[in-house]
Amino acid sequence: MSGLVNALVIVAAVALVIARQFRARAIDTDRRWWLLPVVLAVIALREPGILDAHHRAESGALLAVELFIGLATGVGWGWTTRVWAAPDGVVWTSSTKASVAVWIGGIALRAGVFALGSVLGLHQDSSALLLGLAATLLVRGGILVRRARSVGAASRTAPAYGGGERTAWKECV
């Protein structure tokens, strides 16, 4: 894919994620939360220009920094997202103001990495940004699913002894 198509995919993915995450929504821990990040990573890794052919070591280091920023942003976003259980047991999530700060910090760091690459004269492809976004979404999704499962398990009340599912011994006689 061309750089323009990658840029459009990145903008569309970020817009979709931001629009969905900053309003309360029920989280389903059984769905395939990892599918979008995997698709984005496959799209990014299919591109041959993810590393600069003339500066492999330098562009590899910048790619590693980009992935680290993506992972750190995903961790920060996952832990700053509010997770709660409704009385009916449904687990809800909503991003917070701290999540916005994590996003702004991640974008600023990515802009700094891009500027550093430009100063060093490296050819930078949008595939690295797409791979970093995939890492962010994968880590954030994993953290949220884990938190939702723990909140959901804690909100369920254990049934009374016997759970009302079997009859008492004296009732059977």
C-alpha positions in Angstrom: 0.0 0.0 0.0 1.1 3.5 -0.6 1.9 6.0 2.2 -1.3 7.9 1.5 -3.4 4.7 2.0 -1.5 3.9 5.2 -2.1 7.5 6.5 -5.8 7.2 5.7 -5.9 3.8 7.5 -4.2 5.3 10.5 -6.5 8.4 10.6 -9.6 6.2 10.3 -8.4 3.7 13.0 -7.5 6.5 15.4 -10.9 8.3 14.7 -12.8 5.1 15.3 -10.9 4.3 18.5 -11.2 7.8 20.0 -14.9 8.1 19.1 -15.7 4.8 20.7 -13.5 5.1 23.8 -14.5 8.4 25.2 -18.1 7.5 25.8 -19.3 4.8 28.2 -19.8 1.4 26.6 -20.2 -2.1 27.8 -17.2 -4.3 27.3 -17.5 -7.9 26.1 -14.5 -9.9 27.3 -15.4 -12.8 25.0 -15.2 -11.0 21.8 -12.0 -10.8 19.6 -10.5 -7.6 21.1 -7.2 -8.5 19.5 -8.4 -8.6 15.9 -8.1 -4.9 14.9 -4.5 -4.6 16.2 -3.5 -7.8 14.4 -4.9 -6.6 11.1 -3.1 -3.2 11.5 0.2 -5.0 12.3 -0.2 -7.3 9.2 -0.8 -4.2 7.0 2.2 -2.5 8.5 4.5 -5.5 8.2 3.6 -6.2 4.6 5.2 -3.0 3.5 8.9 -3.3 2.4 9.8 0.2 3.4 9.4 -0.1 7.2 13.2 0.2 7.5 15.3 2.6 5.5 17.4 0.5 3.1 20.5 2.8 3.5 20.3 3.2 7.3 19.0 -0.1 8.6 20.5 0.2 12.1 19.3 3.7 12.7 15.8 3.1 11.3 15.6 -0.2 13.3 16.4 1.7 16.5 13.7 4.3 15.7 11.2 1.5 15.0 12.1 0.0 18.3 11.5 3.3 20.0 8.2 3.7 18.2 7.1 0.3 19.4 8.2 1.1 22.9 6.2 4.3 22.8 3.2 2.4 21.5 3.5 -0.2 24.3 3.8 2.5 26.9 0.9 4.4 25.5 -1.2 1.3 25.5 -0.3 0.5 29.2 -1.0 4.1 30.2 -4.3 4.2 28.3 -5.4 0.8 29.7 -4.8 1.8 33.3 -6.3 5.3 33.1 -9.5 4.0 31.6 -12.4 3.8 34.1 -13.8 0.3 34.5 -16.9 -0.5 36.6 -19.7 -3.0 36.9 -23.3 -2.1 36.7 -25.7 -3.7 39.3 -26.8 -6.1 36.6 -23.2 -7.4 36.2 -22.4 -5.8 32.9 -18.9 -4.3 32.9 -18.6 -0.8 31.4 -15.5 1.3 30.4 -14.9 4.9 29.6 -11.7 6.8 29.0 -10.8 9.6 31.4 -9.1 13.0 31.2 -5.9 11.1 32.2 -6.4 9.0 29.1 -6.4 12.1 27.0 -3.1 13.1 28.6 -1.7 9.7 27.8 -2.8 10.1 24.1 -1.3 13.6 23.9 2.0 12.4 25.4 2.1 9.5 23.0 1.5 11.7 20.0 4.1 14.2 21.2 6.7 11.5 21.6 5.9 10.0 18.2 6.3 13.5 16.7 9.7 13.7 18.4 10.8 10.4 17.0 9.7 11.5 13.5 11.6 14.8 13.9 14.7 12.9 15.1 14.5 10.6 12.0 14.2 13.7 9.8 17.2 15.3 11.3 19.2 12.1 10.9 18.1 11.9 7.2 16.2 8.7 7.5 13.4 7.7 5.2 10.4 7.1 7.5 7.4 5.1 6.3 4.0 5.3 7.8 4.2 1.6 8.5 6.2 2.2 11.6 3.4 4.5 12.9 0.8 1.9 12.0 2.8 -0.8 13.8 3.1 1.4 16.9 -0.7 2.0 16.8 -1.3 -1.7 16.6 0.9 -2.2 19.7 -1.0 0.5 21.6 -4.4 -1.0 20.8 -3.2 -4.6 21.5 -1.8 -3.8 25.0 -4.7 -1.5 25.9 -7.2 -4.1 24.9 -5.4 -6.9 26.8 -5.3 -4.7 30.0 -8.9 -3.7 29.7 -10.1 -7.3 29.2 -8.1 -8.4 32.2 -9.5 -5.5 34.3 -13.0 -6.1 33.1 -12.8 -9.8 34.0 -11.6 -9.0 37.5 -14.2 -6.3 38.0 -16.9 -8.6 36.6 -15.9 -11.5 38.9 -15.8 -9.3 41.9 -19.2 -7.8 41.3 -20.9 -11.2 41.1 -22.3 -12.4 44.4 -21.9 -16.0 45.4 -25.1 -17.9 45.8 -26.2 -19.0 49.3 -25.2 -22.5 50.4 -26.7 -24.9 47.9 -27.5 -22.1 45.5 -31.2 -23.1 45.4 -30.4 -25.6 42.7 -31.0 -28.8 44.6 -33.6 -29.7 47.0 -33.0 -30.3 50.7 -32.5 -34.0 51.8 -35.7 -33.9 53.9 -37.8 -32.7 51.0 -36.8 -35.8 49.0 -37.8 -38.3 51.8 
